[in-house]
Amino acid sequence: MEESLFILYRTPIAFIAILLFFKLTGKKDIGEISVLEIAVTLMIADLSVIVIEEQERSLFTALLPIFLLVLIQYIVSKLTLKSQKARDVIDGRPSLIIENGKCHQQNMRDNGYTVDDLYTQLRDKGIADISTVKYAMIEASGAFSVFDYDTPFSLPVIVDGVVQEEQLDILRVNKDWLFSQIKQRGLTVEDIFICSYTDGELYMEKKE
């Protein structure tokens, strides 16, 4: 009886701790969860078992590492929200795998992608021939995105006032041309929240 009561009052507490963690990380699809978030989630899941099952351990001692992980995740999420460099280090960057029907072999090696992996992903997207692919990318989350020649392809070239040099290289966009377009609209790079490039057209949104 005593053990049952112990489980009954500790289980909701462990549930609340896990709920708090997911609330702080924001609403995301499974494919958008970062490696760090997966690691923290698994650690919290293991620690929650300790909270529920180990009667000899005080509730405070059992919950302390969980709340510490929640705090770390909260700090990291705020840091990545404010800093492009922090996002690059923690979440990683998208990596171009196919461009105009040709593989970027070095990028494949850097991401541990074999030819078999590539064809598996392409078949999963209903694509049999690499030459029909205009762009294919491994996203920071690990998801695989494919665009054929008939599908508009867009990338952000400015994010929160920071020029995305790699994206400009992928899109073959001249930086001087980009700056002249921004100037024509009476803006500076620092004024821009997001600027994306799609088939010769720029979309810009000012910071609030």
Secondary structure, DSSP 8 states (H G I E B T S, - for coil): -HHHHHHHHHHHHHHHHHHHHHHHH-S--GGG--HHHHHHHHHHHHHHHHHHH-TTS-HHHHHHHHHHHHHHHHHHHHHHHH-HHHHHHHH---EEEEETTEE-HHHHHHTT--HHHHHHHHHHTT---GGGEEEEEE-TTS-EEEEETTS--EEEEEETTEE-HHHHHHHT--HHHHHHHHHHTT--GGGEEEEEEETTEEEEEE--
